[in-house]
Protein backbone atom coordinates (compact mmCIF):
# COMPACT_ATOMS: atom_id res chain seq x y z
CA UNK A 1 0.00 0.00 0.00
CA UNK A 2 1.17 3.52 -0.74
CA UNK A 3 1.07 6.30 1.83
CA UNK A 4 -2.23 7.49 0.38
CA UNK A 5 -3.70 4.01 -0.12
CA UNK A 6 -6.36 3.15 2.42
CA UNK A 7 -9.33 0.76 2.22
CA UNK A 8 -12.69 2.39 1.59
CA UNK A 9 -15.16 1.65 4.39
CA UNK A 10 -17.84 -0.42 2.66
CA UNK A 11 -20.08 -1.54 5.51
CA UNK A 12 -22.93 0.80 6.42
CA UNK A 13 -21.95 0.72 10.07
CA UNK A 14 -18.36 1.69 9.26
CA UNK A 15 -19.52 4.63 7.13
CA UNK A 16 -21.99 5.71 9.82
CA UNK A 17 -19.21 5.54 12.41
CA UNK A 18 -17.03 7.75 10.21
CA UNK A 19 -19.79 10.37 10.03
CA UNK A 20 -20.11 10.08 13.81
CA UNK A 21 -16.38 10.76 14.09
CA UNK A 22 -16.81 13.89 11.97
CA UNK A 23 -19.63 15.14 14.20
CA UNK A 24 -17.79 14.23 17.39
CA UNK A 25 -14.54 15.80 16.22
CA UNK A 26 -16.24 19.04 15.21
CA UNK A 27 -18.21 19.13 18.48
CA UNK A 28 -14.99 18.67 20.46
CA UNK A 29 -13.36 21.45 18.42
CA UNK A 30 -16.30 23.78 19.07
CA UNK A 31 -16.22 23.03 22.79
CA UNK A 32 -12.46 23.49 23.04
CA UNK A 33 -12.45 26.75 21.09
CA UNK A 34 -15.42 28.03 23.10
CA UNK A 35 -13.63 27.35 26.38
CA UNK A 36 -10.46 29.06 25.08
CA UNK A 37 -12.40 32.15 24.09
CA UNK A 38 -14.27 32.28 27.38
CA UNK A 39 -10.96 31.99 29.24
CA UNK A 40 -9.71 35.04 27.29
CA UNK A 41 -12.83 36.96 28.25
CA UNK A 42 -14.37 36.82 24.77
CA UNK A 43 -17.96 35.95 24.02
CA UNK A 44 -17.93 32.95 21.66
CA UNK A 45 -20.18 32.95 18.57
CA UNK A 46 -21.17 29.58 17.13
CA UNK A 47 -20.22 30.32 13.48
CA UNK A 48 -16.74 31.38 14.60
CA UNK A 49 -16.42 28.20 16.66
CA UNK A 50 -17.55 25.91 13.83
CA UNK A 51 -15.56 27.43 10.97
CA UNK A 52 -12.04 26.89 12.27
CA UNK A 53 -9.02 25.48 10.45
CA UNK A 54 -8.88 22.61 12.95
CA UNK A 55 -12.46 21.59 12.24
CA UNK A 56 -11.91 21.89 8.49
CA UNK A 57 -8.86 19.61 8.81
CA UNK A 58 -10.87 17.02 10.77
CA UNK A 59 -13.69 17.07 8.22
CA UNK A 60 -11.27 16.85 5.27
CA UNK A 61 -9.44 13.89 6.83
CA UNK A 62 -12.65 11.90 7.34
CA UNK A 63 -14.10 12.78 3.93
CA UNK A 64 -10.83 11.66 2.33
CA UNK A 65 -11.19 8.35 4.14
CA UNK A 66 -14.86 7.91 3.14
CA UNK A 67 -14.49 8.92 -0.50
CA UNK A 68 -17.53 8.70 -2.78
CA UNK A 69 -20.31 11.28 -2.55
CA UNK A 70 -19.13 12.48 0.86
CA UNK A 71 -15.72 13.44 -0.53
CA UNK A 72 -17.30 15.00 -3.62
CA UNK A 73 -19.24 17.36 -1.35
CA UNK A 74 -15.98 18.44 0.31
CA UNK A 75 -14.34 18.89 -3.09
CA UNK A 76 -17.19 21.11 -4.26
CA UNK A 77 -16.96 23.22 -1.10
CA UNK A 78 -13.23 23.60 -1.70
CA UNK A 79 -13.94 25.29 -5.02
CA UNK A 80 -16.02 27.99 -3.31
CA UNK A 81 -14.90 31.49 -4.26
CA UNK A 82 -15.36 32.82 -0.72
CA UNK A 83 -19.15 33.00 -0.82
CA UNK A 84 -19.70 30.21 1.71
CA UNK A 85 -16.38 29.56 3.47
CA UNK A 86 -13.35 31.69 4.28
CA UNK A 87 -10.41 31.18 1.86
CA UNK A 88 -8.33 29.57 4.63
CA UNK A 89 -10.91 26.79 5.01
CA UNK A 90 -11.36 26.23 1.28
CA UNK A 91 -7.59 25.81 1.01
CA UNK A 92 -7.73 23.05 3.63
CA UNK A 93 -10.61 21.31 1.84
CA UNK A 94 -8.70 21.63 -1.45
CA UNK A 95 -6.53 18.76 -0.19
CA UNK A 96 -9.49 16.53 -1.11
CA UNK A 97 -8.86 17.28 -4.77
CA UNK A 98 -5.20 16.30 -4.94
CA UNK A 99 -4.17 14.56 -1.71
CA UNK A 100 -7.08 12.24 -0.90
CA UNK A 101 -6.63 8.59 -0.02
CA UNK A 102 -6.86 6.12 -2.88
CA UNK A 103 -8.43 2.67 -2.87
CA UNK A 104 -5.82 -0.10 -2.55
CA UNK A 105 -5.45 -2.12 -5.78
CA UNK A 106 -6.53 -5.33 -4.05
CA UNK A 107 -9.82 -3.79 -2.88
CA UNK A 108 -10.33 -2.20 -6.30
CA UNK A 109 -9.89 -5.58 -8.03
CA UNK A 110 -12.39 -7.19 -5.63
CA UNK A 111 -15.00 -4.44 -6.12
CA UNK A 112 -14.66 -4.54 -9.92
CA UNK A 113 -14.88 -8.35 -9.97
CA UNK A 114 -18.06 -8.25 -7.86
CA UNK A 115 -19.63 -5.64 -10.14
CA UNK A 116 -18.47 -6.87 -13.56
CA UNK A 117 -17.35 -10.45 -13.06
CA UNK A 118 -13.85 -11.94 -12.80
CA UNK A 119 -12.74 -11.11 -16.36
N, CA, C and O atoms as a GROMACS GRO file, in nm:
protein
  476
    1UNK      N    1   0.084  -0.119   0.000
    1UNK     CA    2   0.000   0.000   0.000
    1UNK      C    3   0.088   0.125   0.000
    1UNK      O    4   0.191   0.129   0.067
    2UNK      N    5   0.046   0.225  -0.075
    2UNK     CA    6   0.117   0.352  -0.074
    2UNK      C    7   0.075   0.432   0.047
    2UNK      O    8  -0.018   0.394   0.119
    3UNK      N    9   0.143   0.544   0.071
    3UNK     CA   10   0.107   0.630   0.183
    3UNK      C   11  -0.038   0.677   0.176
    3UNK      O   12  -0.104   0.694   0.279
    4UNK      N   13  -0.087   0.698   0.055
    4UNK     CA   14  -0.223   0.749   0.038
    4UNK      C   15  -0.325   0.637   0.018
    4UNK      O   16  -0.444   0.665   0.009
    5UNK      N   17  -0.281   0.514   0.011
    5UNK     CA   18  -0.370   0.401  -0.012
    5UNK      C   19  -0.433   0.359   0.120
    5UNK      O   20  -0.363   0.332   0.218
    6UNK      N   21  -0.565   0.354   0.121
    6UNK     CA   22  -0.636   0.315   0.242
    6UNK      C   23  -0.769   0.254   0.201
    6UNK      O   24  -0.838   0.308   0.115
    7UNK      N   25  -0.807   0.140   0.262
    7UNK     CA   26  -0.933   0.076   0.222
    7UNK      C   27  -1.052   0.170   0.242
    7UNK      O   28  -1.058   0.247   0.338
    8UNK      N   29  -1.146   0.161   0.150
    8UNK     CA   30  -1.269   0.239   0.159
    8UNK      C   31  -1.364   0.165   0.252
    8UNK      O   32  -1.388   0.046   0.233
    9UNK      N   33  -1.418   0.233   0.354
    9UNK     CA   34  -1.516   0.165   0.439
    9UNK      C   35  -1.639   0.128   0.355
    9UNK      O   36  -1.701   0.215   0.294
   10UNK      N   37  -1.673   0.001   0.352
   10UNK     CA   38  -1.784  -0.042   0.266
   10UNK      C   39  -1.908  -0.080   0.346
   10UNK      O   40  -2.019  -0.076   0.292
   11UNK      N   41  -1.892  -0.117   0.470
   11UNK     CA   42  -2.008  -0.154   0.551
   11UNK      C   43  -2.082  -0.027   0.596
   11UNK      O   44  -2.020   0.075   0.626
   12UNK      N   45  -2.213  -0.036   0.600
   12UNK     CA   46  -2.293   0.080   0.642
   12UNK      C   47  -2.254   0.128   0.780
   12UNK      O   48  -2.246   0.249   0.804
   13UNK      N   49  -2.231   0.034   0.871
   13UNK     CA   50  -2.195   0.072   1.007
   13UNK      C   51  -2.062   0.146   1.011
   13UNK      O   52  -2.046   0.242   1.087
   14UNK      N   53  -1.966   0.102   0.930
   14UNK     CA   54  -1.836   0.169   0.926
   14UNK      C   55  -1.848   0.310   0.872
   14UNK      O   56  -1.784   0.402   0.922
   15UNK      N   57  -1.931   0.329   0.769
   15UNK     CA   58  -1.952   0.463   0.713
   15UNK      C   59  -2.026   0.552   0.813
   15UNK      O   60  -1.993   0.669   0.829
   16UNK      N   61  -2.126   0.496   0.881
   16UNK     CA   62  -2.199   0.571   0.982
   16UNK      C   63  -2.105   0.612   1.095
   16UNK      O   64  -2.113   0.725   1.145
   17UNK      N   65  -2.017   0.522   1.136
   17UNK     CA   66  -1.921   0.554   1.241
   17UNK      C   67  -1.828   0.667   1.198
   17UNK      O   68  -1.791   0.752   1.279
   18UNK      N   69  -1.790   0.668   1.071
   18UNK     CA   70  -1.703   0.775   1.021
   18UNK      C   71  -1.774   0.910   1.026
   18UNK      O   72  -1.714   1.011   1.062
   19UNK      N   73  -1.904   0.912   0.992
   19UNK     CA   74  -1.979   1.037   1.003
   19UNK      C   75  -1.993   1.078   1.150
   19UNK      O   76  -1.990   1.197   1.182
   20UNK      N   77  -2.007   0.979   1.237
   20UNK     CA   78  -2.011   1.008   1.381
   20UNK      C   79  -1.880   1.068   1.429
   20UNK      O   80  -1.879   1.157   1.514
   21UNK      N   81  -1.768   1.020   1.374
   21UNK     CA   82  -1.638   1.076   1.409
   21UNK      C   83  -1.627   1.220   1.362
   21UNK      O   84  -1.568   1.303   1.431
   22UNK      N   85  -1.682   1.250   1.246
   22UNK     CA   86  -1.681   1.389   1.197
   22UNK      C   87  -1.758   1.476   1.295
   22UNK      O   88  -1.708   1.580   1.339
   23UNK      N   89  -1.880   1.435   1.329
   23UNK     CA   90  -1.963   1.514   1.420
   23UNK      C   91  -1.898   1.528   1.556
   23UNK      O   92  -1.895   1.637   1.614
   24UNK      N   93  -1.844   1.418   1.608
   24UNK     CA   94  -1.779   1.423   1.739
   24UNK      C   95  -1.654   1.509   1.738
   24UNK      O   96  -1.629   1.584   1.833
   25UNK      N   97  -1.576   1.499   1.632
   25UNK     CA   98  -1.454   1.580   1.622
   25UNK      C   99  -1.484   1.728   1.613
   25UNK      O  100  -1.417   1.810   1.676
   26UNK      N  101  -1.586   1.763   1.533
   26UNK     CA  102  -1.624   1.904   1.521
   26UNK      C  103  -1.681   1.954   1.653
   26UNK      O  104  -1.650   2.065   1.695
   27UNK      N  105  -1.764   1.873   1.719
   27UNK     CA  106  -1.821   1.913   1.848
   27UNK      C  107  -1.711   1.936   1.951
   27UNK      O  108  -1.717   2.033   2.028
   28UNK      N  109  -1.611   1.849   1.953
   28UNK     CA  110  -1.499   1.867   2.046
   28UNK      C  111  -1.422   1.994   2.012
   28UNK      O  112  -1.379   2.066   2.102
   29UNK      N  113  -1.404   2.022   1.883
   29UNK     CA  114  -1.336   2.145   1.842
   29UNK      C  115  -1.413   2.268   1.883
   29UNK      O  116  -1.354   2.366   1.929
   30UNK      N  117  -1.546   2.266   1.867
   30UNK     CA  118  -1.630   2.378   1.907
   30UNK      C  119  -1.620   2.400   2.057
   30UNK      O  120  -1.604   2.513   2.103
   31UNK      N  121  -1.630   2.293   2.133
   31UNK     CA  122  -1.622   2.303   2.278
   31UNK      C  123  -1.487   2.358   2.323
   31UNK      O  124  -1.480   2.448   2.406
   32UNK      N  125  -1.380   2.303   2.267
   32UNK     CA  126  -1.246   2.349   2.304
   32UNK      C  127  -1.223   2.495   2.271
   32UNK      O  128  -1.170   2.570   2.352
   33UNK      N  129  -1.263   2.535   2.150
   33UNK     CA  130  -1.245   2.674   2.109
   33UNK      C  131  -1.333   2.767   2.192
   33UNK      O  132  -1.291   2.878   2.226
   34UNK      N  133  -1.453   2.723   2.226
   34UNK     CA  134  -1.542   2.803   2.310
   34UNK      C  135  -1.483   2.826   2.448
   34UNK      O  136  -1.488   2.937   2.501
   35UNK      N  137  -1.427   2.723   2.506
   35UNK     CA  138  -1.363   2.735   2.638
   35UNK      C  139  -1.243   2.829   2.630
   35UNK      O  140  -1.223   2.912   2.718
   36UNK      N  141  -1.162   2.816   2.524
   36UNK     CA  142  -1.046   2.906   2.508
   36UNK      C  143  -1.090   3.051   2.500
   36UNK      O  144  -1.029   3.139   2.561
   37UNK      N  145  -1.194   3.077   2.424
   37UNK     CA  146  -1.240   3.215   2.409
   37UNK      C  147  -1.301   3.269   2.538
   37UNK      O  148  -1.280   3.385   2.573
   38UNK      N  149  -1.374   3.185   2.609
   38UNK     CA  150  -1.427   3.228   2.738
   38UNK      C  151  -1.315   3.258   2.836
   38UNK      O  152  -1.323   3.355   2.913
   39UNK      N  153  -1.210   3.177   2.834
   39UNK     CA  154  -1.096   3.199   2.924
   39UNK      C  155  -1.026   3.331   2.893
   39UNK      O  156  -0.967   3.392   2.982
   40UNK      N  157  -1.032   3.376   2.767
   40UNK     CA  158  -0.971   3.504   2.729
   40UNK      C  159  -1.067   3.621   2.751
   40UNK      O  160  -1.033   3.735   2.722
   41UNK      N  161  -1.186   3.591   2.801
   41UNK     CA  162  -1.283   3.696   2.825
   41UNK      C  163  -1.366   3.734   2.704
   41UNK      O  164  -1.435   3.836   2.706
   42UNK      N  165  -1.360   3.654   2.599
   42UNK     CA  166  -1.437   3.682   2.477
   42UNK      C  167  -1.570   3.608   2.483
   42UNK      O  168  -1.583   3.504   2.548
   43UNK      N  169  -1.668   3.663   2.414
   43UNK     CA  170  -1.796   3.594   2.402
   43UNK      C  171  -1.794   3.512   2.274
   43UNK      O  172  -1.785   3.567   2.164
   44UNK      N  173  -1.801   3.379   2.286
   44UNK     CA  174  -1.793   3.295   2.166
   44UNK      C  175  -1.922   3.303   2.083
   44UNK      O  176  -2.032   3.310   2.138
   45UNK      N  177  -1.906   3.300   1.951
   45UNK     CA  178  -2.018   3.295   1.857
   45UNK      C  179  -2.007   3.164   1.780
   45UNK      O  180  -1.900   3.130   1.731
   46UNK      N  181  -2.118   3.093   1.771
   46UNK     CA  182  -2.117   2.958   1.713
   46UNK      C  183  -2.054   2.952   1.573
   46UNK      O  184  -1.974   2.861   1.549
   47UNK      N  185  -2.087   3.043   1.481
   47UNK     CA  186  -2.022   3.032   1.348
   47UNK      C  187  -1.869   3.041   1.355
   47UNK      O  188  -1.799   2.972   1.281
   48UNK      N  189  -1.819   3.125   1.445
   48UNK     CA  190  -1.674   3.138   1.461
   48UNK      C  191  -1.614   3.011   1.521
   48UNK      O  192  -1.498   2.978   1.494
   49UNK      N  193  -1.691   2.942   1.603
   49UNK     CA  194  -1.642   2.820   1.666
   49UNK      C  195  -1.646   2.702   1.569
   49UNK      O  196  -1.561   2.612   1.576
   50UNK      N  197  -1.743   2.701   1.480
   50UNK     CA  198  -1.755   2.592   1.383
   50UNK      C  199  -1.654   2.602   1.269
   50UNK      O  200  -1.593   2.503   1.230
   51UNK      N  201  -1.639   2.723   1.217
   51UNK     CA  202  -1.556   2.743   1.097
   51UNK      C  203  -1.412   2.775   1.134
   51UNK      O  204  -1.364   2.886   1.114
   52UNK      N  205  -1.344   2.673   1.189
   52UNK     CA  206  -1.204   2.689   1.227
   52UNK      C  207  -1.118   2.600   1.138
   52UNK      O  208  -1.166   2.499   1.086
   53UNK      N  209  -0.992   2.635   1.123
   53UNK     CA  210  -0.902   2.548   1.045
   53UNK      C  211  -0.893   2.406   1.102
   53UNK      O  212  -0.885   2.309   1.027
   54UNK      N  213  -0.894   2.394   1.234
   54UNK     CA  214  -0.888   2.261   1.295
   54UNK      C  215  -1.007   2.175   1.258
   54UNK      O  216  -0.992   2.057   1.227
   55UNK      N  217  -1.126   2.234   1.262
   55UNK     CA  218  -1.246   2.159   1.224
   55UNK      C  219  -1.244   2.125   1.076
   55UNK      O  220  -1.282   2.014   1.038
   56UNK      N  221  -1.199   2.216   0.993
   56UNK     CA  222  -1.190   2.189   0.849
   56UNK      C  223  -1.094   2.074   0.823
   56UNK      O  224  -1.119   1.990   0.737
   57UNK      N  225  -0.984   2.070   0.897
   57UNK     CA  226  -0.886   1.961   0.881
   57UNK      C  227  -0.946   1.828   0.921
   57UNK      O  228  -0.925   1.727   0.854
   58UNK      N  229  -1.023   1.826   1.032
   58UNK     CA  230  -1.088   1.702   1.077
   58UNK      C  231  -1.188   1.653   0.973
   58UNK      O  232  -1.192   1.534   0.941
   59UNK      N  233  -1.269   1.744   0.922
   59UNK     CA  234  -1.369   1.707   0.822
   59UNK      C  235  -1.300   1.656   0.695
   59UNK      O  236  -1.341   1.554   0.639
   60UNK      N  237  -1.198   1.726   0.649
   60UNK     CA  238  -1.127   1.685   0.527
   60UNK      C  239  -1.065   1.546   0.544
   60UNK      O  240  -1.070   1.465   0.451
   61UNK      N  241  -1.007   1.520   0.660
   61UNK     CA  242  -0.944   1.389   0.683
   61UNK      C  243  -1.046   1.277   0.675
   61UNK      O  244  -1.020   1.173   0.614
   62UNK      N  245  -1.163   1.295   0.737
   62UNK     CA  246  -1.265   1.190   0.734
   62UNK      C  247  -1.328   1.175   0.596
   62UNK      O  248  -1.354   1.063   0.552
   63UNK      N  249  -1.353   1.287   0.527
   63UNK     CA  250  -1.410   1.278   0.393
   63UNK      C  251  -1.314   1.209   0.298
   63UNK      O  252  -1.356   1.135   0.209
   64UNK      N  253  -1.184   1.233   0.316
   64UNK     CA  254  -1.083   1.166   0.233
   64UNK      C  255  -1.088   1.016   0.256
   64UNK      O  256  -1.069   0.937   0.164
   65UNK      N  257  -1.112   0.977   0.379
   65UNK     CA  258  -1.119   0.835   0.414
   65UNK      C  259  -1.246   0.771   0.358
   65UNK      O  260  -1.244   0.656   0.313
   66UNK      N  261  -1.357   0.845   0.360
   66UNK     CA  262  -1.486   0.791   0.314
   66UNK      C  263  -1.495   0.780   0.162
   66UNK      O  264  -1.550   0.684   0.108
   67UNK      N  265  -1.440   0.881   0.095
   67UNK     CA  266  -1.449   0.893  -0.050
   67UNK      C  267  -1.593   0.898  -0.098
   67UNK      O  268  -1.683   0.928  -0.019
   68UNK      N  269  -1.618   0.870  -0.223
   68UNK     CA  270  -1.753   0.870  -0.278
   68UNK      C  271  -1.820   1.007  -0.272
   68UNK      O  272  -1.754   1.110  -0.283
   69UNK      N  273  -1.951   1.005  -0.254
   69UNK     CA  274  -2.031   1.128  -0.255
   69UNK      C  275  -1.991   1.221  -0.141
   69UNK      O  276  -1.995   1.343  -0.156
   70UNK      N  277  -1.953   1.164  -0.028
   70UNK     CA  278  -1.913   1.248   0.086
   70UNK      C  279  -1.791   1.332   0.049
   70UNK      O  280  -1.787   1.451   0.078
   71UNK      N  281  -1.692   1.270  -0.014
   71UNK     CA  282  -1.572   1.344  -0.053
   71UNK      C  283  -1.603   1.443  -0.164
   71UNK      O  284  -1.546   1.552  -0.167
   72UNK      N  285  -1.693   1.407  -0.255
   72UNK     CA  286  -1.730   1.500  -0.362
   72UNK      C  287  -1.789   1.628  -0.304
   72UNK      O  288  -1.762   1.737  -0.355
   73UNK      N  289  -1.868   1.617  -0.199
   73UNK     CA  290  -1.924   1.736  -0.135
   73UNK      C  291  -1.812   1.826  -0.083
   73UNK      O  292  -1.815   1.947  -0.103
   74UNK      N  293  -1.713   1.767  -0.017
   74UNK     CA  294  -1.598   1.844   0.031
   74UNK      C  295  -1.520   1.907  -0.083
   74UNK      O  296  -1.474   2.021  -0.071
   75UNK      N  297  -1.505   1.834  -0.193
   75UNK     CA  298  -1.434   1.889  -0.309
   75UNK      C  299  -1.509   2.008  -0.368
   75UNK      O  300  -1.448   2.107  -0.407
   76UNK      N  301  -1.641   1.998  -0.374
   76UNK     CA  302  -1.719   2.111  -0.426
   76UNK      C  303  -1.709   2.232  -0.335
   76UNK      O  304  -1.696   2.345  -0.383
   77UNK      N  305  -1.713   2.210  -0.204
   77UNK     CA  306  -1.696   2.322  -0.110
   77UNK      C  307  -1.559   2.386  -0.123
   77UNK      O  308  -1.544   2.506  -0.103
   78UNK      N  309  -1.459   2.306  -0.157
   78UNK     CA  310  -1.323   2.360  -0.170
   78UNK      C  311  -1.308   2.452  -0.290
   78UNK      O  312  -1.214   2.531  -0.296
   79UNK      N  313  -1.400   2.443  -0.384
   79UNK     CA  314  -1.394   2.529  -0.502
   79UNK      C  315  -1.475   2.658  -0.484
   79UNK      O  316  -1.490   2.736  -0.577
   80UNK      N  317  -1.526   2.678  -0.364
   80UNK     CA  318  -1.602   2.799  -0.331
   80UNK      C  319  -1.512   2.921  -0.347
   80UNK      O  320  -1.395   2.919  -0.309
   81UNK      N  321  -1.567   3.026  -0.401
   81UNK     CA  322  -1.490   3.149  -0.426
   81UNK      C  323  -1.498   3.245  -0.308
   81UNK      O  324  -1.479   3.365  -0.326
   82UNK      N  325  -1.527   3.196  -0.189
   82UNK     CA  326  -1.536   3.282  -0.072
   82UNK      C  327  -1.677   3.322  -0.037
   82UNK      O  328  -1.699   3.400   0.055
   83UNK      N  329  -1.775   3.268  -0.110
   83UNK     CA  330  -1.915   3.300  -0.082
   83UNK      C  331  -1.968   3.226   0.040
   83UNK      O  332  -2.052   3.278   0.113
   84UNK      N  333  -1.920   3.104   0.062
   84UNK     CA  334  -1.970   3.021   0.171
   84UNK      C  335  -1.867   3.009   0.283
   84UNK      O  336  -1.901   3.026   0.400
   85UNK      N  337  -1.744   2.980   0.248
   85UNK     CA  338  -1.638   2.956   0.347
   85UNK      C  339  -1.525   3.056   0.329
   85UNK      O  340  -1.501   3.105   0.219
   86UNK      N  341  -1.454   3.085   0.439
   86UNK     CA  342  -1.335   3.169   0.428
   86UNK      C  343  -1.228   3.099   0.343
   86UNK      O  344  -1.221   2.976   0.342
   87UNK      N  345  -1.145   3.177   0.272
   87UNK     CA  346  -1.041   3.118   0.186
   87UNK      C  347  -0.949   3.020   0.259
   87UNK      O  348  -0.905   2.921   0.200
   88UNK      N  349  -0.920   3.046   0.385
   88UNK     CA  350  -0.833   2.957   0.462
   88UNK      C  351  -0.893   2.816   0.472
   88UNK      O  352  -0.821   2.717   0.466
   89UNK      N  353  -1.025   2.809   0.488
   89UNK     CA  354  -1.091   2.679   0.501
   89UNK      C  355  -1.104   2.609   0.366
   89UNK      O  356  -1.092   2.487   0.358
   90UNK      N  357  -1.129   2.686   0.260
   90UNK     CA  358  -1.136   2.623   0.128
   90UNK      C  359  -1.001   2.567   0.087
   90UNK      O  360  -0.993   2.466   0.017
   91UNK      N  361  -0.893   2.632   0.131
   91UNK     CA  362  -0.759   2.581   0.101
   91UNK      C  363  -0.736   2.447   0.170
   91UNK      O  364  -0.673   2.357   0.113
   92UNK      N  365  -0.787   2.433   0.292
   92UNK     CA  366  -0.773   2.305   0.363
   92UNK      C  367  -0.854   2.196   0.292
   92UNK      O  368  -0.805   2.085   0.273
   93UNK      N  369  -0.977   2.229   0.254
   93UNK     CA  370  -1.061   2.131   0.184
   93UNK      C  371  -1.007   2.098   0.045
   93UNK      O  372  -1.038   1.993  -0.009
   94UNK      N  373  -0.928   2.188  -0.012
   94UNK     CA  374  -0.870   2.163  -0.145
   94UNK      C  375  -0.781   2.039  -0.145
   94UNK      O  376  -0.755   1.981  -0.251
   95UNK      N  377  -0.734   1.998  -0.029
   95UNK     CA  378  -0.653   1.876  -0.019
   95UNK      C  379  -0.732   1.756  -0.070
   95UNK      O  380  -0.673   1.657  -0.115
   96UNK      N  381  -0.865   1.763  -0.063
   96UNK     CA  382  -0.949   1.653  -0.111
   96UNK      C  383  -0.940   1.635  -0.261
   96UNK      O  384  -0.973   1.529  -0.313
   97UNK      N  385  -0.896   1.738  -0.331
   97UNK     CA  386  -0.886   1.728  -0.477
   97UNK      C  387  -0.756   1.664  -0.522
   97UNK      O  388  -0.752   1.599  -0.626
   98UNK      N  389  -0.648   1.682  -0.445
   98UNK     CA  390  -0.520   1.630  -0.494
   98UNK      C  391  -0.441   1.546  -0.393
   98UNK      O  392  -0.336   1.493  -0.427
   99UNK      N  393  -0.491   1.533  -0.270
   99UNK     CA  394  -0.417   1.456  -0.171
   99UNK      C  395  -0.504   1.354  -0.099
   99UNK      O  396  -0.466   1.306   0.008
  100UNK      N  397  -0.617   1.318  -0.155
  100UNK     CA  398  -0.708   1.224  -0.090
  100UNK      C  399  -0.651   1.083  -0.093
  100UNK      O  400  -0.563   1.050  -0.173
  101UNK      N  401  -0.702   1.000  -0.003
  101UNK     CA  402  -0.664   0.859  -0.002
  101UNK      C  403  -0.713   0.792  -0.129
  101UNK      O  404  -0.813   0.835  -0.188
  102UNK      N  405  -0.644   0.690  -0.171
  102UNK     CA  406  -0.686   0.612  -0.288
  102UNK      C  407  -0.720   0.470  -0.243
  102UNK      O  408  -0.669   0.422  -0.141
  103UNK      N  409  -0.805   0.404  -0.319
  103UNK     CA  410  -0.843   0.267  -0.287
  103UNK      C  411  -0.726   0.175  -0.319
  103UNK      O  412  -0.667   0.184  -0.427
  104UNK      N  413  -0.690   0.085  -0.227
  104UNK     CA  414  -0.582  -0.010  -0.254
  104UNK      C  415  -0.617  -0.098  -0.376
  104UNK      O  416  -0.734  -0.134  -0.394
  105UNK      N  417  -0.518  -0.132  -0.457
  105UNK     CA  418  -0.545  -0.212  -0.578
  105UNK      C  419  -0.619  -0.342  -0.548
  105UNK      O  420  -0.704  -0.384  -0.627
  106UNK      N  421  -0.588  -0.406  -0.438
  106UNK     CA  422  -0.653  -0.533  -0.405
  106UNK      C  423  -0.804  -0.514  -0.383
  106UNK      O  424  -0.885  -0.594  -0.430
  107UNK      N  425  -0.840  -0.407  -0.310
  107UNK     CA  426  -0.982  -0.379  -0.288
  107UNK      C  427  -1.049  -0.339  -0.419
  107UNK      O  428  -1.163  -0.378  -0.446
  108UNK      N  429  -0.980  -0.261  -0.500
  108UNK     CA  430  -1.033  -0.220  -0.630
  108UNK      C  431  -1.063  -0.342  -0.718
  108UNK      O  432  -1.170  -0.350  -0.778
  109UNK      N  433  -0.969  -0.435  -0.724
  109UNK     CA  434  -0.989  -0.558  -0.803
  109UNK      C  435  -1.112  -0.635  -0.753
  109UNK      O  436  -1.192  -0.683  -0.833
  110UNK      N  437  -1.126  -0.645  -0.621
  110UNK     CA  438  -1.239  -0.718  -0.563
  110UNK      C  439  -1.372  -0.650  -0.597
  110UNK      O  440  -1.469  -0.717  -0.635
  111UNK      N  441  -1.377  -0.518  -0.583
  111UNK     CA  442  -1.500  -0.444  -0.612
  111UNK      C  443  -1.537  -0.456  -0.760
  111UNK      O  444  -1.654  -0.479  -0.793
  112UNK      N  445  -1.439  -0.442  -0.848
  112UNK     CA  446  -1.466  -0.454  -0.992
  112UNK      C  447  -1.511  -0.595  -1.029
  112UNK      O  448  -1.600  -0.612  -1.112
  113UNK      N  449  -1.449  -0.696  -0.968
  113UNK     CA  450  -1.488  -0.835  -0.997
  113UNK      C  451  -1.631  -0.862  -0.950
  113UNK      O  452  -1.706  -0.932  -1.018
  114UNK      N  453  -1.669  -0.807  -0.835
  114UNK     CA  454  -1.806  -0.825  -0.786
  114UNK      C  455  -1.907  -0.757  -0.878
  114UNK      O  456  -2.015  -0.809  -0.902
  115UNK      N  457  -1.870  -0.641  -0.930
  115UNK     CA  458  -1.963  -0.564  -1.014
  115UNK      C  459  -1.969  -0.615  -1.157
  115UNK      O  460  -2.076  -0.617  -1.218
  116UNK      N  461  -1.855  -0.656  -1.213
  116UNK     CA  462  -1.848  -0.687  -1.356
  116UNK      C  463  -1.808  -0.831  -1.386
  116UNK      O  464  -1.805  -0.872  -1.502
  117UNK      N  465  -1.778  -0.908  -1.284
  117UNK     CA  466  -1.735  -1.045  -1.306
  117UNK      C  467  -1.583  -1.054  -1.303
  117UNK      O  468  -1.514  -0.952  -1.305
  118UNK      N  469  -1.529  -1.176  -1.297
  118UNK     CA  470  -1.385  -1.194  -1.280
  118UNK      C  471  -1.300  -1.153  -1.399
  118UNK      O  472  -1.181  -1.126  -1.382
  119UNK      N  473  -1.356  -1.146  -1.518
  119UNK     CA  474  -1.274  -1.111  -1.636
  119UNK      C  475  -1.305  -0.976  -1.687
  119UNK      O  476  -1.246  -0.931  -1.785
   0.00000   0.00000   0.00000
